[in-house]
Amino acid sequence: MKITNFTKSFLLYEIIVGMFLTLKYFFKSKVTIRYPNEVSKLSPRFKGEHALRRYPDGEERCIACKLCEAICPAQAITIEAKEQQNGSRRTTKYDIDMTKCIYCGLCQEACPVDAIVEGPNLEFATETHQELLYNKEKLLRNGDMWEHVIAKNLKVDSIYR
């Protein structure tokens, strides 16, 4: 037994096995993509930059139930609401601090009307901290910009909800 271990260590058995493994994968096709020149397809369940959605008639979906604010583990969402003349509540302030957000998706799951969603954008680097403090207007712009993609992704994801 000792002779076998001595022989393996003397002949550098582990190094030879490792080199053969390296040689085996050296000639296979590469799996690396060269981002940003090549971009891989995102999953429909991808959790990216937040957006607020509107109904097709242009009315915002958020009913100011504040479930997203309550469930957010990072306490990144701040909502202020006001009652309308017709008795419904709408948000007057809807802020998300993207530096606090952990992109868990709990806000999206808690929303009863699919108002707050995490969109398909993964490239939203900024130069200042202030640009990562999203207000209601910014979130609605994101929702308007990606509505067709968000609606398609929610439809695909609906079988899991």
DATA-V471220 format. One line per field, one symbol per residue. ss: DSSP state (h for helix, s for strand, l for the rest). phi: phi as a letter, one per 20 degrees, with the letter a starting at -180 (. if undefined). burial: + if it has 24 or more other C-alpha atoms within 12 Angstrom, else -. A space follows every 50 residues. Layout:
ss = ???
phi = ???
burial = ???
This chain:
ss = lhhhhhhhhhllhhhhhhhhhhhhhhllllllllllllllllllllllls sslslllllsllllllhhhhhlllllssssssslllllssssssssslll lllllhhhhhlllllssslllllllllllhhhsslhhhhhhhhhhhhhhh hhhhhhhhhhl
phi = .fffffffffelgfffffffffffefeeffdfdefefdcefeffefddff bdecfgeoffffdlfmffffeffeledcccccfefenedcfdbcdceffe gdlenfffffffdleecdeeeddcfcecfffeeedffffffffffdgfff fffffffffee
burial = --------------------------------------------++++++ ++++-----++++++++++--+--+++++----------++--+++++-- +-+++++++-+-+++++++++-----------++++--++-+++-++-++ +-++-------
